[in-house]
Amino acid sequence: MKIYRAYAKVNIFLKITGTRGNYHEIISRFMRVNNLYDELSFEPKDYENFEIIGNFSCIVEQNTIYKAYIHLLEYTRSESLKDLMKRYAIKVVKNIPAFAGLGGGSSDAATYLKMCNEVLHLELSLNELAQIGLKVGADVPFFIYGYNSANVSGIGEIVEEFEEQLLNFDIYTPNIEISTPKVYISYRENFYNPISYAEVQRLKQTKSLEVLDFFSPKEANDLFSPALKEYKKLQKHHKEGYYFSGSGSSFFRVIPSFRV
């Protein structure tokens, strides 16, 4: 069976621009990590229950792939989709760590949606798939569009391609499970300081290498300080020259030999 790659991402920068109800609006530069990805494929099975084969700590109903299936089914009412998932399991070779700020669950969901769209000839546009994916998670649209680099804003639903060189990263992930909602709550209660419209526009036009040269890790990611506050042991894992991705717990740096 064909194997599909679900790539990780890092947040070069992540700044809060405001709030929308309980959500936080952001401006962030997402960049694909070319050498870190999960592998998804359809695997024949003998019984009809929805099945995900892979190393997951959650039950099937909590998995982003299953959630993507439910929302895709609601949108398409496709009997062929129901039949597909009765006859095939989704096999996932997990390489992207969970609770890591690398988008593994979102990337898996996006890849699953694109797999179904391809094999079932659903003929859904990328915009339609992104609309479905947003119901699963805020990061899913980025992975639907498949850009190397993009400015992501709103609550994640606005994805604008940013043309630049794809960088190579050294990434490490401490064994700390971070709750994204907890970090955002801490940000709102203790660190809330949204950036200006002018700063948003400047960041959207600045290349990723320049941002990393200009910003310290705490300046680049508004969620780093609240993550440190809520997870004290995170500090001992932070190395000089490494930046924090998303709400964590992964750190990354650009591999120097690839800098230009």
Secondary structure, DSSP 8 states (H G I E B T S, - for coil): ---EEEEEEEEEEEEEEEEETTEEEEEEEEEEEEEEEEEEEEEE-SS-S--EES--SS-GGGSHHHHHHHHHHHHH--HHHHHHHHHEEEEEE--S-SSSSS-HHHHHHHHHHHHHHHHTT----HHHHHHHHHTT-TTHHHHHHT-SEEEEEETTTEEEE-------EEEE--S----HHHHHHHIIIII-----HHHHHHHHTS-HHHHHHH--HHHHBTTHHHHHHH-GGGGGG--TT-EE-TTSS-EEEE-GGG--
